[in-house]
Amino acid sequence: MNTSATNEDGEHGFQIAPMVDIVFVLLLFFMTYKTVRELHVEATPSGHPTAEIVNPISHTIVIDILDNDEVRLNGGTVAAGNDHRFEELKKLLNEIRTASGKDESFLIRAQDSTRHERFVRVLAVLNKAGFKKVSFA
C-alpha cells in the first residue's frame, strides 16, 4: 500500500486543505473588519456632538519669540531683546490669571534662530505664573 502523496508520475498533487484554511482565515478577517468599521462612531471627549465643540486653538494665547529676542503676546510686544526680567509679561500674565480664573492655554512660537535661553526663560515665567497648558510650535 502506497501512502505517499505522490501520484504515478512522482509529482505532488495540489493540496486543497491549506488553501481552504487560508480562504477561511481571510473570510474571518474581512467579516470582522467590516463589523468593526460599522460600529465605529465618531466620539468626542466631552460627549457633545462635533459641531458644538469650539476649536481649542482659537482660545489659545500665543507668545512669539523673535530672532532678535523680542517677546510678543498675541501680537503686542511685552519684552524687548534686552529685557531679561519680563516685568511687562509677568504683569499681563497676572492680569490674565485674575480675569479668567482658570488655566489658559498658551502656544509658544519661537523662530529658528531664537536662543534656547530666551525660550526657557519665557517658559519659566509661564510656569511661575501658574500656567500649565503650554504647547510649542
C-alpha positions in Angstrom: 0.0 0.0 0.0 1.5 3.3 -1.1 0.8 6.1 1.4 2.9 8.9 -0.1 1.3 12.0 -1.6 2.8 11.4 -4.9 0.9 10.2 -8.0 2.2 7.7 -10.5 4.4 10.4 -12.2 6.2 11.2 -9.0 4.8 14.7 -8.7 2.9 16.0 -5.7 -0.7 16.9 -6.2 -2.4 20.1 -5.4 -3.1 20.3 -1.6 -6.6 21.8 -1.1 -6.6 21.8 2.8 -4.1 24.6 3.2 -5.9 26.7 0.6 -9.2 26.2 2.4 -7.5 27.3 5.7 -6.2 30.5 4.1 -9.5 31.4 2.5 -11.3 30.7 5.8 -8.9 33.0 7.7 -9.2 35.8 5.1 -13.0 35.4 5.3 -13.0 35.8 9.1 -10.6 38.8 8.9 -12.8 40.7 6.4 -16.0 39.9 8.2 -14.6 41.1 11.5 -13.1 44.2 9.8 -16.5 45.1 8.3 -18.3 44.7 11.6 -15.8 46.8 13.5 -15.9 49.5 10.8 -19.7 49.7 11.0 -19.5 50.0 14.8 -17.0 52.9 14.6 -18.6 56.0 16.0 -17.0 59.4 16.0 -16.7 60.2 19.6 -15.7 63.5 21.2 -14.1 63.7 24.7 -16.8 65.9 26.1 -19.7 63.8 24.8 -21.0 66.7 22.8 -21.6 66.5 19.0 -18.6 67.6 17.0 -20.5 70.7 15.7 -20.8 72.0 19.3 -17.1 71.8 20.1 -15.2 75.0 19.9 -11.7 74.9 18.4 -9.3 75.0 21.4 -6.7 76.7 19.3 -8.9 79.7 18.8 -8.8 80.4 22.6 -5.0 79.8 22.9 -2.9 82.8 23.9 0.1 83.0 21.5 3.6 84.0 22.6 6.0 84.7 19.8 9.8 84.8 20.4 11.5 86.6 17.5 15.1 86.1 16.4 16.1 89.4 18.0 14.8 88.1 21.4 11.7 90.3 21.3 8.8 88.6 23.0 5.2 89.2 21.8 1.9 88.3 23.5 -0.9 87.9 20.9 1.0 90.3 18.6 1.8 93.0 21.2 5.4 93.4 22.3 5.9 92.6 26.0 9.6 92.3 26.2 12.4 93.8 24.2 15.5 91.9 23.3 17.5 93.3 26.2 14.7 92.8 28.8 15.6 89.7 30.9 13.2 90.4 33.8 10.0 90.2 31.7 8.1 92.6 34.0 5.5 93.5 31.4 4.9 89.8 30.5 4.6 88.9 34.2 2.1 91.8 34.7 0.0 90.7 31.8 0.1 87.0 32.9 -1.2 88.0 36.3 -4.0 90.0 34.7 -4.9 87.0 32.6 -4.9 84.7 35.6 -7.1 87.2 37.6 -9.5 87.9 34.8 -10.1 84.3 33.7 -9.7 82.4 37.0 -8.6 79.3 35.1 -5.6 77.8 33.5 -5.4 79.3 30.0 -3.8 77.6 27.1 -0.6 79.1 25.7 1.3 78.4 22.4 4.9 79.5 22.3 6.2 80.0 18.8 9.9 80.6 18.5 11.8 81.3 15.3 14.5 79.0 14.2 17.3 81.3 15.2 15.9 82.1 18.7 18.3 81.3 21.5 17.2 78.4 23.8 17.9 80.5 26.9 15.2 83.0 25.9 12.7 80.2 25.2 13.4 78.6 28.6 13.1 81.9 30.4 9.7 82.6 28.8 8.6 79.1 29.8 9.8 79.7 33.3 7.8 82.9 33.6 4.7 81.0 32.5 5.3 78.3 35.0 5.9 80.7 37.8 2.6 82.5 36.9 0.9 79.1 37.4 0.0 78.3 33.8 0.5 74.6 32.9 -1.2 74.2 29.5 1.7 75.2 27.2 2.3 74.0 23.7 5.3 74.6 21.4 5.4 75.4 17.7 
